[in-house]
Amino acid sequence: MQDFSKPGVRQQQLMAEAHRHMPQGVAENYRYWGDERTVFVDNAKGCRITDCDGRTWVDFRLGYGPIILGYRDERVDAAVIKQITQGGTLSGFATELDTEVVKQIKAMCPNIEKMRFANSGTEAVMGAVRTARGYTKRDRVVIVEGGFHGLYDEMMWKSDIEHWDPQGRVAPSVIPFGGGIPQRARDLVDLIVLNDHAMLEHLFAQQGEQLACVVLEPIIGNAGSISATPEWLQRLRDLCTQYGTMLIIDEVKTGFRVAKGGAQALYGIHADLTTYAKAMGNGYPVAAFGGRAEVMDVVGSNKGGVVHGGTYTANLVALSAAHATLNILDQTDALATINRVGDEIRALLGRVFTAAGVEHAFAGPPAMLGIHFTPDVPQSYRDWRVTNSDLYRDFAWRLIDYGVMLEPDSREPWFLCEAHADVDLGWLEEVATRAMREACEASVRQSR
Ligand SMILES: Cc1ncc(COP(=O)(O)O)c(C=O)c1O
């Protein structure tokens, strides 16, 4: 029996040492889970991660979504090794593979006519927004409450849902994600509420002709997969077309995951520009943005052209990984396997919650499953505020202690990969039942 309930000996040593060298002792903010809980991974294979003390978890976090096949997928790794040992990593010149990967994406995503590469989701969003501004010759940008579009200043504004009174009449205030973000970066950004028709109509009636773009995740991967209704998304598409505003669908999480053609395939609605990252490289750092040829053709070094580039853009580690991953996703039934296993997991969790008398609603597709302790499926980030996220958090921590890794915050969905097909679902149901029962008992004790 593995003991997950207290920090491992090696974990404590590594944490203490790391504190001397990095802020909070981690390489990026989101990895710090407290001194006792921060996980130091030693290795990962399939759908499992093993930490520095030899404890193994079945992982539904998957590095926030990039792992779509499984960790250390031999088919992808072999392609990357072949590329770097026979062709090199980068030269700062064009390669045949650049076009090959774009052709693969175009075959899967009919919304793409032309494309450029990037190294991260953040960079892809920056490229798409700049392209939209270059094309429209407008500056204003609209984002949706609860969405996340990377770590650059203009996208780092959010509604302060945690301190908002859902019973009051006042909208949540808009705050920066943290320090170091200049107030000026807010000046050109507006926030709207998902599925709020009146707010959408009002925004375009007031400002439609100044809006360069609306950037959104129709399935909000950063708000528990709360999803746009088809009607609302269609109305947004129509208004963007009417006012010449670019619709940017951020498929950094949904792309090559929820369907071969991403969220746009599920909705049958096409963006003017789309961003991709995460699943397109099964964990290798690769990203891209693209869309209508007429729009993308403003990118270039001709006078007034939109600037795009970077030393590591389309490096061959990234592109060979993308080439292999996309080939597998296109040619095999990997995504069908993920959907099947995700459906089974949703059903078993539903049984667990029902047996414990916990009101629950699932959001989003099985490949990125949102779980909310509330009777009705949330329709916007504001609805998430009235879910029982404390109970979810307690349930999640207990599951982690039983060997199931997930994000304790219900705003992060459960991510699935092809390798989850080998998980013993009987075991998962048993540990989920125990975790849920214990969380409910603790909640009753606290309320006494
Ligand atoms: C929808 C979305 N867009 C953009 C980003 C930023 O991507 P990256 O972390 O690769 O910069 C993320 C990251 O989680 C995301 O979920």
The ligand as a MOL file (V3000), in Angstrom:
LIG
                    3D

  0  0  0     0  0            999 V3000
M  V30 BEGIN CTAB
M  V30 COUNTS 16 16 0 0 0
M  V30 BEGIN ATOM
M  V30 1 C -7.3520 28.1640 -23.6250 0
M  V30 2 C -5.9150 28.4840 -23.3340 0
M  V30 3 N -5.2820 29.4220 -24.0770 0
M  V30 4 C -4.0080 29.7270 -23.8740 0
M  V30 5 C -3.2760 29.1130 -22.8810 0
M  V30 6 C -1.8360 29.4510 -22.6810 0
M  V30 7 O -1.0660 28.3750 -23.1290 0
M  V30 8 P 0.4560 28.2010 -22.6210 0
M  V30 9 O 0.3900 27.8150 -21.1890 0
M  V30 10 O 0.9780 27.0990 -23.5150 0
M  V30 11 O 1.1450 29.4850 -22.8600 0
M  V30 12 C -3.8880 28.1450 -22.0800 0
M  V30 13 C -3.1420 27.4660 -21.0010 0
M  V30 14 O -3.6380 26.7000 -20.2260 0
M  V30 15 C -5.2390 27.8200 -22.3130 0
M  V30 16 O -5.8850 26.9010 -21.5810 0
M  V30 END ATOM
M  V30 BEGIN BOND
M  V30 1 1 1 2
M  V30 2 1 2 3
M  V30 3 2 2 15
M  V30 4 2 3 4
M  V30 5 1 4 5
M  V30 6 1 5 6
M  V30 7 2 5 12
M  V30 8 1 6 7
M  V30 9 1 7 8
M  V30 10 2 8 9
M  V30 11 1 8 10
M  V30 12 1 8 11
M  V30 13 1 12 13
M  V30 14 1 12 15
M  V30 15 2 13 14
M  V30 16 1 15 16
M  V30 END BOND
M  V30 END CTAB
M  END
